[in-house]
């Protein structure tokens, strides 16, 4: 949607903002953040139970909502 509205250059900047947000939240050596598809990301949280994963995702959502993505 961002690419269609603002162009691929802005879309790429948004992806960089998102990836930096992911790395701030999932920062242990065993955590892996990766782009999985065109608009999909994957975060692998090693040695993390369901409760811990939920906490990480809640922080991630909060962090993404607070981003000031330029357009």
C-alpha positions, 0 to 999 in steps of 0.5 A: 500500500505504501509503495502504491501511494508513495513509491518504492523509495519511501516503501524501502525507507519504511521497511528499514524503520520496521527492521530497526524496530524489530532489532530493538525488541528481539535483540538476544543473540538467539533471536532472528528477525527476517523479511519473509516475503514482500510485506511479511516479516518473521521473528524467531525467538529462541528459548521463549515460551508462549507468554514471553513471545506474547510480551515481545510482540506487545512491545513490538506493536507498541514500538511500531505504533510510535514510529514516525515514518516519513512520507 
